[in-house]
Amino acid sequence: DEMFGQLEIWSTGIISDRELYVKEIIPAQDDDLAYYCIIRVVQSPTVSRLFTIDVDFHGELNTEQRLVILFSLQESLRHPMIIVLEKCISSYVAVRPPSPNQPWSPCWEEH
């Protein structure tokens, strides 16, 4: 229940309670559609308290922008009753921990 509560707080809206959520990233403008992502929560068929969260992005977002959103989602799920297991994003994208000499925090600059 804590995970779904955190998803409700983080998301912009609920499409289907405890299953589909939407997060508006960039609102629609006169000459462009809204950029958003759909969050799908799938419960494991074998372990009742294990869930997979799939994120589908819609709109022209680059890798850095998508990672900022994913880190934001991951951060929102930090809760004493929730454990987020690491999962490889793809075989081509690797996220390195920040170096003490060059701290990096995800940011998104619009131009």
HELIX and SHEET records of a PDB file:
HELIX    1   1 GLU A    2  TRP A   10  1                                   9    
HELIX    2   2 THR A   63  SER A   76  1                                  14    
SHEET    1   A 4 GLY A  13  SER A  16  0                                        
SHEET    2   A 4 LEU A  20  ILE A  26 -1                                        
SHEET    3   A 4 TYR A  35  GLN A  43 -1                                        
SHEET    4   A 4 PHE A  51  HIS A  58 -1                                        
END                                                                             
